[in-house]
Amino acid sequence: MRSANDLVSLLAVTAAFAFPIAAQWVKYPTAGVPRGPDGKPNLSAPAPRAEDGHPNLSGLWGAEINVPCPPDGCADLPLNRQFLVIGSRVEGGLPFQPWAAAIHAKRSADNGKRTANVLCALK
């Protein structure tokens, strides 16, 4: 049978872990975010401007996660397709110079045998 001290210790640890959950600001609105009539952030609003007129790009930025994780979960962080293939959204592919297009075609035909990421991994 457990002693009263063990029970008090268990309750103290449980209470200590319960308080940080209440401290999360999930519903706390970020100041300065433009909002629509429904109160949701307006993602098509123009970018905020700094005092000199340039876009104010400070704050938290995150890429759109558009590569789904496999059913057993991601081995690493979920990714953005542009992280894997930078020109994936460019219609017709990236606009290569003729000499670069020839190198790209050759390396693609060789399954990426001499691509930069492979060469970097070998050094």
C-alpha positions in Angstrom: 0.0 0.0 0.0 1.2 3.5 -0.8 1.9 6.0 1.9 0.2 9.4 2.1 3.5 11.0 1.1 3.6 9.1 -2.1 0.0 10.2 -2.9 0.8 13.8 -2.1 3.9 13.6 -4.4 1.9 12.1 -7.2 -0.7 14.9 -6.9 2.0 17.6 -6.8 3.6 16.2 -10.0 0.2 15.9 -11.8 -0.7 19.5 -10.8 2.7 20.8 -12.0 2.2 19.3 -15.4 -1.4 20.5 -15.7 -0.6 24.2 -15.3 1.6 24.7 -18.4 -1.3 23.3 -20.5 -3.5 26.2 -19.4 -0.7 28.7 -20.2 -0.8 28.0 -23.9 -2.2 30.9 -25.9 -4.0 28.9 -28.6 -6.9 31.4 -28.8 -4.8 34.5 -28.2 -5.0 36.7 -31.4 -1.8 38.0 -32.8 -1.7 41.8 -32.9 -1.6 43.5 -36.2 -3.0 40.6 -38.3 -5.6 41.9 -40.8 -8.9 40.1 -40.2 -12.0 39.7 -42.3 -15.6 40.3 -41.1 -15.8 36.8 -39.7 -12.7 37.4 -37.5 -10.4 35.0 -39.3 -7.0 36.2 -40.6 -7.3 37.8 -44.1 -4.5 35.9 -45.9 -5.0 38.0 -49.1 -4.5 41.3 -47.4 -1.5 43.4 -48.7 1.8 42.9 -46.9 2.4 45.3 -44.0 4.8 48.1 -44.8 7.8 49.3 -42.8 8.4 53.0 -42.1 10.5 53.3 -45.3 7.7 51.8 -47.4 9.4 48.4 -48.0 7.4 45.3 -47.1 7.8 44.4 -43.5 8.7 40.7 -43.6 9.5 40.3 -39.9 7.7 37.6 -37.9 7.2 33.9 -38.2 7.3 32.4 -41.7 6.6 28.8 -42.6 6.4 27.0 -45.9 3.1 25.5 -47.1 3.3 21.7 -46.3 2.2 20.1 -49.6 4.1 16.8 -49.4 2.0 14.4 -47.3 3.6 12.1 -44.8 3.4 8.4 -45.4 0.8 6.4 -43.4 3.4 5.4 -40.8 4.4 9.1 -40.3 7.3 11.3 -41.4 10.8 10.3 -40.6 11.7 14.0 -40.5 9.7 17.2 -40.8 6.9 17.4 -43.4 8.2 19.2 -46.5 7.2 21.7 -49.2 7.4 20.4 -52.8 9.6 23.4 -53.7 12.2 22.2 -51.1 12.5 19.0 -53.1 12.2 20.5 -56.6 12.5 24.2 -56.7 10.7 24.6 -60.1 7.8 22.3 -59.3 5.2 25.2 -59.6 6.8 26.8 -62.6 4.7 26.0 -65.7 6.9 24.3 -68.3 9.8 23.9 -65.8 12.6 26.2 -64.9 13.8 28.5 -67.7 17.3 27.1 -68.2 19.9 28.6 -70.4 20.6 26.2 -73.4 23.9 25.0 -71.9 22.3 24.4 -68.5 19.3 22.6 -70.1 21.7 20.2 -71.8 23.5 19.4 -68.5 20.1 19.0 -66.7 18.8 16.6 -69.4 22.0 14.5 -69.2 22.0 14.3 -65.4 18.3 13.5 -65.5 19.0 10.7 -68.0 21.7 9.4 -65.7 19.3 9.4 -62.7 21.1 12.3 -61.0 24.5 10.5 -61.0 26.5 13.8 -61.1 24.0 16.3 -59.4 25.3 18.8 -56.9 23.7 17.1 -53.9 25.4 13.8 -54.7 28.8 15.5 -55.2 28.5 17.4 -51.9 27.6 14.1 -50.1 30.8 12.5 -51.4 33.1 15.2 -50.1 
